[in-house]
Amino acid sequence: MPHEVRAVVAVKRGAPVEVRTIVVPDPGPGEVLVSVQACGVCHTDLHYREGAINDDFPFLLGHEAAGTVESVGEGVTDLAPGDYVVLAWRAPCGTCRSCRRGRPWYCFDSRNATRPMTLDGTPLTAALGIGAFAEKTLVAAGQAVKVDPAARPEAAGLIGCGVMAGYGAAVNTGKVRNGDTVAVIGCGGVGNAAIAGACLNGARKVIAVDIDDQKLNQAEKFGATHTVNSRGTDPVEAVRALTDGFGVDIAIDAVGRPETYKQAFYMRDHAGVLVQVGVPDPEMRIDLPLIDLFSRGGALKSSWYGDCLPSRDFPILIDQYLYGLLDLNSFVTETISLDQVEAAFAKMHRGEVLRSVVVL
């Protein structure tokens, strides 16, 4: 029987979001119905509202979510009603050329639910295949990752996107190791998660770079050993001064702008690694001397979703949280209702929050 639930919908480009009643079907084969308990407000949701992802309006927003499985479709054997899950927007297919080569974190055919959720009979496009600013949502079974139910949903849901992206940029993509030096440019949710991941993986020096002193103070709470305010200081020179003139082993750009990419490129030590995890505007371009690309060596990497495998990584991060090693609670700036999502977008745009989290 279909379910009528309240949800946050972006009806048209640039318009304020609306809380509407939508219809969520029962799960079909390979799908699960999830009762959402909490969902973080992420920049990607705002990008959908602005039409910066695509024009497939109306959108059902929300994707950083935790909740419980309400029912499962035919063929689902590894989940059952009552299971506590975090939702992932990567659900490896297991059969594409990347999965067959043992690289499921690069899956080229990630699974989503196929039965549509609807608004007044019109199919909704679920943000990142999830659509969790809703009392219930329908996802592919592989998108629902079972984790320890002791984790509070406001914190647990955040590993579904921003925290995993930043943490994975340091740990999976950058491969931070004991004794490494790391710089992270941009100390929002993703950047602070990268800082936390670098510290947990043994970095001896983690330098936070931002233009906001308040964000730099927050970065210290996540483990940054040094901070650089780049509004009035050359961050490349400052990072080199903090690393005996050499630069860092791994530089992580959590902003995604040409100027921050160049800063990360030049604040690396020779043969150092640059990891870009900040999402750029499609119109942005980068211009670097080819001789510098050649002579400085190292690696330039893009980190998409922290190169994570949710079924492997989500339970690990939740365990680290429960053991007191990863402070997910500090990412939660405020808890809000569905009706406050539009206001949360404005706070996020002004840089006032790490995460507003919808609690249902």
Legacy VTK file of the C-alpha trace (Angstrom):
# vtk DataFile Version 3.0
C-alpha trace
ASCII
DATASET POLYDATA
POINTS 360 float
0.000 0.000 0.000
1.455 3.419 -0.933
2.451 5.748 1.887
1.523 9.444 2.046
4.278 11.358 3.874
5.506 14.919 4.367
8.628 15.811 2.428
10.746 18.741 1.241
10.414 19.320 -2.487
12.137 21.736 -4.874
9.383 22.387 -7.382
11.211 24.728 -9.741
14.661 26.248 -10.249
15.694 28.768 -7.605
12.330 28.828 -5.828
12.100 28.276 -2.055
11.557 24.640 -1.169
8.111 23.490 -0.100
6.929 20.916 2.412
4.427 18.811 0.494
2.641 15.493 0.823
4.192 12.916 -1.473
3.423 9.268 -2.206
6.063 6.632 -1.498
5.340 3.135 -2.877
6.070 -0.125 -1.155
9.452 -1.586 -2.111
9.802 -3.587 -5.269
12.435 -6.253 -5.934
15.804 -5.254 -4.508
14.391 -2.195 -2.715
13.782 -1.164 0.887
11.433 1.346 2.507
13.205 3.380 5.201
11.604 5.393 7.980
13.894 8.432 8.171
14.969 9.578 11.639
17.445 12.329 10.742
18.896 13.943 7.619
21.640 16.562 7.288
21.298 19.693 5.141
24.119 19.521 2.578
25.328 21.987 -0.070
24.405 19.412 -2.716
20.724 19.806 -1.814
21.035 23.524 -2.449
22.723 22.802 -5.789
19.697 20.689 -6.746
17.316 23.478 -5.746
19.274 25.944 -7.881
19.234 23.622 -10.903
23.031 23.297 -10.820
22.901 19.478 -11.008
20.283 19.046 -13.735
16.798 20.229 -14.691
14.841 17.143 -13.658
12.413 19.026 -11.421
10.619 18.439 -9.126
13.330 17.195 -6.780
12.851 15.349 -3.511
15.768 16.694 -1.486
17.894 15.229 1.313
20.520 12.495 1.273
22.621 12.492 4.518
20.284 10.237 6.445
19.887 7.569 9.087
16.747 5.622 9.885
15.185 2.204 10.255
14.094 -0.279 7.630
10.313 -0.492 7.540
9.874 -3.126 4.844
11.898 -4.926 2.187
11.167 -6.003 -1.350
11.500 -9.347 -3.049
15.003 -10.761 -3.095
16.367 -8.643 -0.242
18.021 -11.028 2.189
20.628 -8.987 4.071
18.213 -6.429 5.567
15.083 -6.849 7.666
12.434 -4.571 9.164
13.837 -2.811 12.222
17.434 -2.689 10.996
19.153 0.629 11.726
20.801 1.991 8.585
22.723 4.915 7.135
21.859 5.720 3.521
24.548 5.884 0.863
24.418 7.355 -2.612
26.880 4.758 -3.877
25.561 1.198 -4.106
28.009 -0.807 -6.249
26.390 -3.027 -8.856
29.001 -5.788 -8.589
29.021 -6.441 -12.336
30.426 -3.370 -14.139
34.032 -3.353 -15.343
35.206 -1.436 -12.261
33.472 -3.759 -9.801
34.818 -6.803 -11.656
38.359 -5.394 -11.321
37.962 -5.124 -7.537
37.352 -1.352 -7.482
33.703 -1.066 -6.423
34.266 2.462 -5.073
34.470 3.514 -8.744
31.293 1.615 -9.740
29.932 2.889 -13.049
26.377 1.606 -12.516
25.502 2.430 -8.912
22.020 1.217 -7.930
18.957 3.293 -7.036
15.333 2.388 -6.462
13.383 2.116 -9.709
9.830 2.609 -8.411
9.112 6.349 -8.409
8.056 8.475 -5.475
5.493 11.006 -6.697
4.022 14.462 -6.064
0.455 14.823 -7.328
1.117 11.957 -9.707
4.371 13.460 -11.054
7.515 11.357 -10.526
10.046 13.004 -8.237
13.786 13.019 -8.851
15.361 11.918 -5.582
18.524 13.852 -4.689
21.492 11.530 -5.221
18.999 8.696 -5.573
17.881 9.019 -1.939
15.420 11.851 -1.194
15.501 11.719 2.598
13.954 15.045 3.620
10.876 12.895 4.045
9.219 10.816 6.721
9.839 7.735 4.568
11.933 7.134 1.464
12.483 4.310 -0.998
16.025 3.231 -1.895
17.882 0.315 -3.425
18.812 -2.244 -0.796
22.506 -1.628 -1.434
22.058 2.013 -0.419
20.970 1.058 3.113
24.033 0.166 5.186
23.356 -1.492 8.527
25.270 0.086 11.443
25.318 -0.082 15.232
21.971 1.263 16.530
23.723 2.873 19.514
24.753 5.787 17.272
22.368 8.743 17.520
20.768 9.336 14.111
21.561 13.080 14.008
25.254 12.206 13.981
25.152 8.870 12.171
23.402 10.212 9.081
26.229 12.659 8.384
28.594 9.885 7.351
26.245 9.291 4.419
27.815 12.206 2.537
29.895 15.102 3.909
31.794 13.330 6.671
32.540 10.315 4.483
33.674 12.561 1.621
36.168 14.448 3.773
37.347 11.521 5.881
37.761 9.386 2.755
39.656 12.141 0.939
42.343 11.897 3.613
42.255 8.172 4.355
41.220 6.475 1.099
42.345 8.922 -1.602
45.243 10.728 0.062
46.282 7.608 1.991
47.594 9.593 4.960
50.050 7.505 6.962
51.860 7.748 10.280
54.156 10.755 10.327
52.700 12.533 7.288
52.139 16.276 7.151
48.755 17.408 5.825
47.124 20.710 4.868
43.374 21.067 4.443
41.975 24.123 2.649
38.394 24.919 3.640
37.162 24.082 7.130
33.506 23.376 6.611
31.977 19.960 7.239
33.986 18.177 4.544
37.272 19.880 5.442
36.906 19.171 9.149
36.134 15.538 8.381
39.353 15.406 6.346
41.212 16.858 9.324
39.693 14.249 11.632
40.536 11.441 9.216
44.134 12.614 8.816
44.577 12.704 12.591
43.060 9.247 13.062
45.414 7.867 10.413
48.511 9.149 12.187
49.392 12.511 10.622
51.929 14.304 12.828
51.019 17.777 11.597
47.626 18.882 10.233
47.366 22.475 9.029
43.900 23.988 8.622
43.540 26.821 6.091
40.492 29.093 5.864
39.520 32.762 5.704
37.269 32.569 8.784
38.771 32.510 12.283
35.647 30.875 13.696
36.011 27.967 11.288
39.695 27.696 12.129
38.810 27.462 15.817
36.403 24.646 14.977
39.123 22.911 12.968
41.293 22.728 16.086
38.514 20.780 17.807
38.749 18.160 15.064
42.514 17.821 15.485
44.213 20.566 13.479
47.645 21.197 14.989
48.112 24.544 13.219
45.838 27.090 11.537
46.353 29.637 8.767
43.958 32.470 7.996
44.515 32.983 4.274
42.498 36.196 4.046
45.581 38.292 4.772
48.362 35.702 4.530
49.823 33.758 1.622
48.768 30.216 2.603
51.471 28.581 0.494
54.232 30.480 2.259
52.586 29.933 5.654
52.310 26.180 5.119
55.915 25.989 3.945
57.040 27.923 7.007
55.290 25.333 9.183
57.005 22.440 7.380
60.667 23.499 7.406
60.270 25.124 4.010
59.320 21.900 2.238
55.536 21.829 2.056
53.148 19.055 3.095
52.978 15.441 2.051
49.249 15.682 1.316
47.292 18.860 0.479
43.491 18.557 0.425
41.340 21.138 -1.353
37.920 20.992 0.304
36.725 24.188 -1.412
36.916 23.424 -5.121
37.950 26.736 -6.666
40.824 27.432 -9.096
42.654 29.581 -6.538
42.431 26.979 -3.761
43.484 24.214 -6.152
46.595 26.205 -7.070
47.314 26.829 -3.412
47.088 23.107 -2.698
49.272 22.340 -5.716
52.082 24.622 -4.599
51.927 23.933 -0.855
52.871 20.279 -1.474
56.345 18.960 -0.902
58.066 17.559 -3.999
56.299 14.338 -4.992
53.469 15.275 -2.638
49.825 14.417 -3.197
47.027 16.875 -3.996
43.485 15.693 -3.300
40.534 17.687 -4.573
37.276 16.895 -2.765
35.548 20.303 -2.961
32.981 20.347 -5.769
33.712 23.063 -8.381
31.283 25.027 -10.493
31.114 23.432 -13.973
32.272 26.712 -15.562
35.538 26.889 -13.583
38.895 26.326 -15.293
42.448 25.821 -14.013
45.655 27.093 -15.617
49.005 25.710 -14.432
52.434 25.736 -16.105
52.995 22.318 -17.607
56.635 22.396 -16.477
55.428 22.633 -12.876
53.179 19.614 -13.363
56.182 17.725 -14.688
58.922 18.917 -12.361
57.083 18.777 -9.041
56.062 15.140 -9.475
53.665 13.521 -7.062
50.006 12.902 -7.765
46.919 15.017 -8.447
43.795 13.147 -7.382
40.085 13.807 -7.348
38.153 12.237 -4.493
34.560 11.391 -5.342
32.628 10.489 -2.179
35.939 9.905 -0.443
36.593 6.875 -2.691
34.499 5.002 -0.166
32.867 1.604 -0.135
29.865 2.290 2.134
29.358 -1.308 3.235
32.974 -1.359 4.451
33.506 2.216 5.625
30.235 3.271 7.262
30.380 0.685 10.075
34.024 1.592 10.719
33.233 5.299 11.116
30.269 4.536 13.358
32.470 2.345 15.554
35.073 5.110 15.763
32.304 7.487 16.813
31.024 5.120 19.492
34.569 4.524 20.791
35.059 8.287 21.149
37.647 8.553 18.362
35.567 10.449 15.782
33.536 13.368 17.126
30.477 13.291 14.877
28.425 15.196 17.437
30.467 18.352 16.864
29.422 18.441 13.214
25.796 18.944 14.305
25.313 22.692 14.734
21.536 22.557 15.164
18.554 20.246 14.805
15.533 21.468 12.849
12.205 20.349 11.401
11.261 19.784 7.754
9.668 23.232 7.727
13.017 24.891 8.522
15.078 23.536 5.610
14.821 26.729 3.539
16.103 28.784 6.486
18.896 26.238 6.958
20.002 26.786 3.351
20.417 30.496 4.117
22.480 29.766 7.252
24.648 27.345 5.305
25.202 29.898 2.542
26.312 32.460 5.140
28.730 29.962 6.701
26.979 29.962 10.063
26.699 26.186 10.486
28.669 23.010 9.924
25.441 21.053 9.624
21.800 21.710 10.270
20.125 18.334 10.765
16.446 17.617 10.173
15.032 15.362 12.893
11.810 13.512 12.167
LINES 1 361
360 0 1 2 3 4 5 6 7 8 9 10 11 12 13 14 15 16 17 18 19 20 21 22 23 24 25 26 27 28 29 30 31 32 33 34 35 36 37 38 39 40 41 42 43 44 45 46 47 48 49 50 51 52 53 54 55 56 57 58 59 60 61 62 63 64 65 66 67 68 69 70 71 72 73 74 75 76 77 78 79 80 81 82 83 84 85 86 87 88 89 90 91 92 93 94 95 96 97 98 99 100 101 102 103 104 105 106 107 108 109 110 111 112 113 114 115 116 117 118 119 120 121 122 123 124 125 126 127 128 129 130 131 132 133 134 135 136 137 138 139 140 141 142 143 144 145 146 147 148 149 150 151 152 153 154 155 156 157 158 159 160 161 162 163 164 165 166 167 168 169 170 171 172 173 174 175 176 177 178 179 180 181 182 183 184 185 186 187 188 189 190 191 192 193 194 195 196 197 198 199 200 201 202 203 204 205 206 207 208 209 210 211 212 213 214 215 216 217 218 219 220 221 222 223 224 225 226 227 228 229 230 231 232 233 234 235 236 237 238 239 240 241 242 243 244 245 246 247 248 249 250 251 252 253 254 255 256 257 258 259 260 261 262 263 264 265 266 267 268 269 270 271 272 273 274 275 276 277 278 279 280 281 282 283 284 285 286 287 288 289 290 291 292 293 294 295 296 297 298 299 300 301 302 303 304 305 306 307 308 309 310 311 312 313 314 315 316 317 318 319 320 321 322 323 324 325 326 327 328 329 330 331 332 333 334 335 336 337 338 339 340 341 342 343 344 345 346 347 348 349 350 351 352 353 354 355 356 357 358 359
